[in-house]
Amino acid sequence: MNTNAIGVFDSGLGGLSAVKEMLKAMPNENIIYFGDTSRVPYGNRSRETIRRYAMQDANFLLQNNVKMVVAACGTVSSVAPDLESVLGVPYTGVVLPTCFTALNESKNGRIGVIGTTATINSHSYKKRIKEKNPSFEVFEQDCPLFVPLVENGFIDRNDEVVKLIVARYMAPLKEAKVDTVILGCTHYPILKDAISDFMGEGVTLIDSGKETALYTKKVLQENGLSNNSGKDGVAQFFVSDTPDNFEKIASLFLSKDMNNCAKRINIEEY
């Protein structure tokens, strides 16, 4: 048994969708979450900048003696997949577990992938799917306005702005007749209702946060690192910008009040 925390980081607050699923799947586990709110989004940064940011984020978590690092960020998972080789603890991003589920769910072999511009340009999801099953067709679409929408609280499925932007990005995938869509950024499940409304019945949306949480549980079990204390775990939250906005958005992600729960750190020190 290992009671050390799981370390989770994201470019902003989207990774909280993975935290929510971890709290469901592993209620005994302690979690330390870092949201790089001063530098969000990562999706329009250069590969070198994303890798540097990811290492700083991971180093902060490692300073807190985490037993595993989870990059709950599609951009980092796509651009810096080799982080595990330098961290010294088990690591996962969101690409591998999400692709595995999408392959199992699709009935017509036509999978859509939505993500940040950096994620889509890396073709990480497409490459992984084609490696596993070359016969599948993969249709990619970057959605650069989705993260700002979520980070600013525009998430209502009936909001005309949300509906307009969702339609703009999702139309090509609907025309391609995909039956499965990978939400390749952990912010995107917050827009799941609006996306589902547009895509219609018969299209399965794969939540990268949920699949990553389940995969994290599997890795901990396989490495003898699970917390089997029987006590409820404790979640700690850190951000790189003012925590004021965090509490509002975190309440939406975690479906509970989050008052005075986040601490601000200087990520440049790491």
Secondary structure as UniProt FT lines:
FT   STRAND          6..10
FT   TURN            14..15
FT   HELIX           16..25
FT   TURN            27..28
FT   STRAND          31..35
FT   TURN            37..39
FT   TURN            43..44
FT   HELIX           47..62
FT   TURN            63..65
FT   STRAND          68..71
FT   HELIX           74..79
FT   TURN            81..83
FT   HELIX           84..87
FT   STRAND          91..92
FT   HELIX           95..105
FT   STRAND          110..115
FT   HELIX           117..122
FT   HELIX           124..132
FT   TURN            134..135
FT   STRAND          137..142
FT   TURN            144..145
FT   HELIX           146..151
FT   TURN            152..153
FT   TURN            157..158
FT   HELIX           160..175
FT   TURN            176..177
FT   STRAND          180..183
FT   TURN            186..187
FT   HELIX           188..191
FT   HELIX           192..199
FT   TURN            201..202
FT   STRAND          204..207
FT   HELIX           208..222
FT   TURN            223..224
FT   STRAND          235..239
FT   HELIX           244..254
FT   STRAND          262..264
FT   HELIX           267..269
//
